[in-house]
């Protein structure tokens, strides 16, 4: 039993050296989304950590394997929809992603539940969901 405990502790220490890159990419200010302050506030509170290059990394981003999951979620989020690269997103792709974002927010699948566990301020109420829905719709219409 003691040997197993040593192995578990040893593996836990070794995996701490396998670290993802947690540097935010450079931001092209000309490409950043600029919209209504109320919408921006909601996006920054509930979306920006995974859907922008302005991620605010919490203390636990340094702990493997949590860091691996977090890095994967951030990379996937930026790839899906990046509000700090807004002007550079292909219009057809943007329309598809906004339609999907609207569905995910309305079905309470975004923000992700594991994110909400430690970010209670990111939970969206019905009024906030409606504001985002109207924003997504207006952006789709503008394309």
N, C-alpha and C positions, 0 to 999 in steps of 0.2 A: 504493500500500500504506500509506503514511504517513497519507493522508486517512482510510482505513478505520479505522486505529488511533485517530485523533483522534475519529472518530464513536463508536466503541465506548466509549472512555473518557468522552466527553461524555454519552452515554446512560446509562452506569453511574452517573455522578454525578447526573444529573437524576432518575433513578428513586429515588434515596435520599430525595427530598423527598416521595414518595408513600408516606405512612406510615399503617398501620392503627392503630386505637385499641387500645392494650394496657393499659387500666386494668381491673382486676378489678371486677366489679359488687359493690355492697354486699351483705353477707350478713345474712340474717334468721336469727339464732341458733336460733330456735324451729323453723325448717324444715330445719336441717342434720341429716344422717344421724348417728346416734349408735348404735354397735354395738360388738361385741367388739373389744378393743384389737388383737388379732392381725389381724382382718379390716381394721380401720381402717388399720393399718400397711401392709398390702398395697395397699389402695386408694390411700393417699396416695403410696406409692412408684411404683406402676405406672399409676394411673388419674387422679389428681387434676389433673395439669397440663392435661388436656383436658376432664375431666368434673367440674369444680367451678369455683367463683369464687375459688379459692385458688391460681391458676396461679403457678408460680415461673418467671419469664422468664429464660432464659439470655442471655449477652452477645450472641449472634448474632441475637436477635430484632430488632435494630436494622438489619440488613442486608437490603436489598431485592435480589432477589425472595424470599429465604428468609422474610422477615417476612410476606409476603403469604400464602404457603403455611401458615405457622404460624398466622396469624390465622384462616384458613379452617378449619383442623383444630380449633382451639380452639372457634370458634363452632359448628361442626358437632357437636363432642363435647358441649358444654353443651346444645345443643338436643336431642340424642339422649338423654342421661342426665346429670343434674346432681346430684351427691351433696350439694351445699350448698343445694339447693332441694328436698330429698327429700320433705318432708311436703306440698309443694304440687303434686306430680306426680299427675295423675289415676290412680287405681288400675288401670284397664284399660290405660292407656298404660304405666304402670310395669311391669305384668306382661309386656306384650309386649316392652318394652325389656330387662327382666331375662332373659327367655328368649333374646333375641337376644345379649345380652352373654355369657351362658353358652356359646352356640354359638361366638361369636367368640373367646373365651378358649380354649376347648377345641380349636379349629382353628388356634390360634396366629396369629389375624388381629388380635388385640388383646393388648397394646399394638401399635400400628402399627410396622412394621419400620423406617420412617425415624426414628421416635422412639427406637427401641432402638439405633440406630447411635451415638447420643450419650448414651444413658442406659442403660448396661449393667446398672445396679442394678435396672432396671424389668423385666428378663427374669424371667418366671415359671417356676419349676420345677414338676414334677408335683405335689408336695405342696401348693404354693401354689395351683395351679390347682384342686385338689380342695377346698381351703378356700374359695376363691371360689365354686366350683360349689355347695357346701353352703350358703353364705350366700345366693346367688341363689335356690336352691330354697326356703330357709326364708322369704325375703321374698315369694316368689310365693305360698307357702302361706298367709302371713299376710294376704294381700289379700282 
